[in-house]
Amino acid sequence: MKQLNNVAVSVDQLGQRQGAIAVYLDVWHKDIFSFLDAKLNNGDERQRTHDLFTAVSVPDVFMEAVDNRESWYLFDPHEVREVMGFSLEDHYDEEKGAGSFRERYTQCVNHPSLSREEVPAIEIMKRIMISQLETGTPYMFYRDTANRLNPNSHNGMIYGSNLCTEIMQNMSSTVVTEETLEDGTIQITKKPGDYVVCNLSSLSIANVLKDNVLDRVITIQIRMLDNVIDINKLDVKQAELTNKTYRAIGGGTYGWHHHLARNGIKWESEEAVQEVERVYEKINYAAIKASVALAKEKGAYPKFKGSDWDTGAYFEKRDYGTDDWHTLKAEVKEHGIRNGYLLAVAPNATTALIAGSTASIDPIFSKLYMEEKKNYRIPVVAPELNSETTWLYKAAHLIDQKWSIRQNGRRQRHVDQGISFNIYVPNNVRAKELLELHLLAWQEGLKTTYYVRSTSSTVEDCESCSS
């Protein structure tokens, strides 16, 4: 991590954007406590990596242990491989409350030859929350939920997300299979792994719904993103191969609070939760339909056979049971789908600012504030602010976050990848209240949470996906 931190600082992308690296660690790892301290502003500076973004990979069984105030066990992954003959991180719970991860984890706990450290699960959670309130991170990655809803689980596994927690695709290592010396030349043969690429685009949800052009815009958006895969030149060959294997794209949205305010809907209301359900089901339907049309024209992505798209499991896991969904499911089965992954909601704050709308699926920070970057400050006013909408633009830190989590739980049902979802808390938040938010996020089926944004801490955003 120290070396990665040095790399992140060394890269500045022509002075416009600092290098950014996110590190994900499993919560059962023996180094978890020192990992959680890595961004703190106190302690041994030699053990600090202030310029990295940290995230914790969390299985269901850990959250259950936190909720029930049970013990948790920490292991050395190398020792697990040597003694047990498997890698614990290669498994997840295929069903809620049952599956191969908790079976393997229990085997590790009960094995007499395997060293382990026993700690109360709530103590790890406390350290997570302390770090979040001081630095904004670690992000939370709910690995079982992410993998259960992975449409391409037939061909791999998701071990973590990216810098902004919205990309969730199969990941695997590139392995050197042979190295030979011939005529003074070293020949290296590699088995390429899945090296994930972000192909992102976001539409202004407030505007496309206002103008009733959602289907037309998404059709264009999906085609443009699919073209990016063929047009872009990637110097990392594993990335080029993965890009064309899954043809993964990430269609997203911004302007959600703008849309609610324009339509007179309060953020903290059941009406807003139902509006999320209505809008994002329409978005998902339109995106799938557009990708099927491309598959008819250009062919399905290479790993379509055996995927959840092919078997129909994608639709069953999300309870899509109307006649329209059944028809679309049959079309996918017959013609395939062009893109193995379709939707991912990025932070896109800069894009929204340029477009005069609100960032991503977040509530506004304030009705009037200064957007500050390295070398400029821009005054920002809530869009369409008037005597009617002013009461609907409640600032993020004043909103009951349980409503935001409930909205995002409904949204996640219709987004096959992830969502950059911030939790906003006041500086005097009680530990019990923050813990309840984390438990609710897990229970509502979120795959990730992004920053914990406290009024007492300044969070330095990762800008790599914000635009």
C-alpha positions, 0 to 999 in steps of 0.5 A, spaced: 500 500 500 505 504 501 508 503 494 501 504 491 500 510 495 507 513 492 504 511 485 498 515 486 502 521 488 507 521 482 501 521 477 498 527 476 495 527 469 498 533 466 496 537 472 489 536 471 487 530 475 491 526 481 492 519 480 487 515 484 487 508 487 482 504 491 484 498 495 479 493 497 481 488 503 476 482 506 474 483 513 476 477 515 484 478 513 489 479 519 491 486 517 484 489 517 485 493 523 492 496 521 488 497 514 482 501 517 488 506 520 491 507 514 488 514 512 487 516 519 491 523 521 494 520 527 499 514 529 505 512 526 506 516 519 510 510 516 503 506 517 499 511 513 497 511 506 493 518 506 492 518 498 489 511 497 482 510 497 480 504 502 474 499 502 472 493 506 469 487 502 464 484 507 460 478 507 453 477 510 456 472 515 460 478 518 454 483 518 450 478 521 455 477 527 455 485 528 448 485 528 448 479 533 454 481 537 458 475 536 465 473 535 469 474 528 475 470 526 481 473 522 486 469 518 492 469 514 490 468 506 496 465 505 496 460 511 488 458 509 491 456 502 497 452 505 493 449 510 486 448 507 487 448 500 482 453 498 482 461 498 477 463 502 476 470 498 474 465 492 467 463 495 461 467 496 454 465 499 450 463 493 443 464 497 441 469 503 443 465 509 447 459 506 452 458 501 459 456 500 463 462 503 460 461 510 461 453 509 468 455 508 469 460 513 466 455 518 471 450 516 477 455 517 474 457 524 474 449 526 480 447 523 485 445 529 492 447 525 490 454 522 492 460 526 486 465 527 485 471 531 478 472 535 475 479 536 468 481 537 465 483 530 462 489 533 469 492 534 471 491 527 465 495 525 467 501 530 473 501 527 470 502 520 466 507 523 471 511 526 475 511 520 469 513 516 467 519 520 475 522 520 476 520 513 470 518 509 472 511 508 473 505 507 467 504 502 463 498 504 462 492 499 457 487 500 460 482 496 455 476 497 449 481 494 454 483 489 456 476 486 449 473 487 446 479 482 452 478 478 449 476 471 456 473 469 457 469 475 458 463 470 464 465 468 468 468 474 467 472 480 467 479 483 472 481 488 471 488 489 469 495 486 473 501 483 474 508 485 467 510 486 464 503 487 459 503 481 463 498 477 462 491 479 464 485 474 468 479 474 475 480 476 481 475 475 489 475 475 493 475 469 498 469 470 505 467 467 504 460 464 511 460 461 518 463 461 523 461 456 530 463 453 531 463 446 536 466 442 538 471 447 530 473 447 526 472 453 519 469 451 513 470 456 507 467 455 501 469 460 494 467 461 490 473 461 485 475 467 479 479 467 481 486 467 475 491 468 474 497 464 470 503 465 465 505 459 461 510 462 456 515 460 450 519 464 444 522 462 440 527 465 434 524 468 430 530 470 431 533 463 429 526 459 423 525 463 421 532 463 421 531 455 419 524 455 425 522 451 427 517 455 427 511 450 430 515 445 436 517 449 437 511 452 437 507 445 443 512 443 446 512 449 447 504 449 449 504 442 455 510 443 457 506 449 458 500 445 461 503 439 467 506 445 469 499 446 471 498 438 473 505 437 478 506 444 485 504 444 487 500 450 494 499 451 493 494 456 492 488 452 488 484 458 484 490 458 482 490 451 481 483 451 476 483 457 473 489 454 471 485 448 469 479 452 464 482 456 462 488 452 461 491 459 458 498 459 455 503 465 449 507 463 448 512 469 444 518 471 444 524 474 439 530 476 435 525 481 434 531 486 432 535 481 427 531 478 424 530 485 423 537 486 421 539 479 415 534 480 413 536 487 416 530 491 419 530 498 425 526 498 423 523 505 417 520 503 414 513 500 412 517 494 419 518 492 421 511 494 416 509 489 418 514 484 425 510 484 422 504 483 418 506 477 423 510 473 429 505 474 425 500 472 423 504 465 431 505 465 433 498 465 427 496 461 430 501 455 437 499 456 436 492 455 431 493 449 437 497 446 442 492 447 438 486 444 437 491 438 444 491 438 445 484 438 440 483 433 444 487 428 452 485 431 451 479 435 451 478 442 457 478 447 462 472 447 460 470 454 453 470 453 451 463 453 450 460 460 449 467 463 443 470 467 441 473 461 441 467 457 438 462 462 433 468 464 435 468 471 437 475 471 429 477 470 427 472 475 432 474 481 429 481 480 421 479 480 420 482 473 413 478 471 409 483 467 407 481 460 412 486 457 418 483 461 416 476 459 416 478 452 423 482 453 426 476 456 424 471 450 427 476 446 434 476 450 434 468 450 432 468 442 437 474 440 442 475 446 444 481 448 450 485 446 453 488 453 454 483 459 453 489 463 449 495 462 448 500 468 452 503 473 451 510 477 457 514 477 458 520 482 458 524 476 458 531 480 462 535 475 458 533 469 451 535 473 454 541 475 456 543 467 449 541 465 446 545 471 443 539 475 444 535 481 449 530 482 448 523 481 442 520 485 445 524 491 441 530 495 443 537 494 449 539 499 446 546 500 441 550 496 447 555 495 454 553 495 461 554 492 464 548 488 471 548 490 477 544 486 484 545 486 484 551 482 477 554 481 471 556 485 464 556 482 458 558 485 452 553 485 445 554 486 440 548 486 436 548 479 430 551 478 430 554 485 423 558 486 418 559 491 415 552 490 422 548 489 425 551 495 421 547 500 423 540 496 431 542 496 432 539 503 440 539 504 443 532 504 446 533 512 439 534 514 435 528 510 434 522 514 438 517 511 434 511 512 429 514 506 436 515 502 437 508 503 430 505 502 430 509 495 437 506 493 435 499 495 429 500 490 434 503 485 439 497 486 434 492 484 434 495 477 442 496 476 446 490 474 452 493 477 453 498 482 451 505 485 455 511 488 451 512 494 454 517 499 451 517 506 451 524 510 451 524 517 452 530 522 458 531 526 454 529 532 452 522 530 451 517 535 455 510 533 449 507 534 445 511 529 451 510 524 451 502 525 443 502 524 444 505 517 450 500 515 445 495 517 439 497 513 444 498 507 446 491 507 438 489 509 436 493 503 440 489 498 445 495 497 451 492 493 456 498 496 456 505 500 461 510 498 463 516 502 460 517 509 460 524 509 460 528 516 459 535 517 466 534 521 470 532 516 473 534 509 472 528 504 477 529 498 473 526 492 476 521 487 475 525 481 476 519 476 469 517 475 466 524 477 466 527 470 
